[in-house]
Amino acid sequence: MGNYVDGFVLAVPKDKVEEYRQMATLCGQVWKDHGALSVVECLADDVQPGKLTSFPQAVQLKEGELVVFSWITYASRAERDRINEAVMKDPRLSEMNAQNMPFDSMRMFWGGFTKLVEM
């Protein structure tokens, strides 16, 4: 299932979930076409605000929004870097920018991870 993972967490307005799904489907296809092994997008179903930290707190969740947790898997960090470079040049994504996203990209966070355990 790959040795490197990019993870993402963000908030999507409930009334824009379908728009987000369409965008995520296009993005997922672009990443897969360039070599990503898998792309997964999940809507929060059981996340509660915590006392110190939580998914809702991390994205400054507002009324009427849902948390999205997603990840992309790659064979290696080098493959991830190559794929992401190719994705950024893909014309299918040329019209996407922070202004027309179905979510507030300023409250999104992400990072790259090396796999520690897989069962």
Secondary structure, 3 states (H helix, E strand, C coil): CCCEEEEEEEEEEHHHHHHHHHHHHHHHHHHHHCCCCEEEEEECCCCCCCCCCCHHHHCCCCCCEEEEEEEEEECCHHHHHHHHHHHHCCHHHCCCCHHHCCCCHHHCEEEEEECCCCC
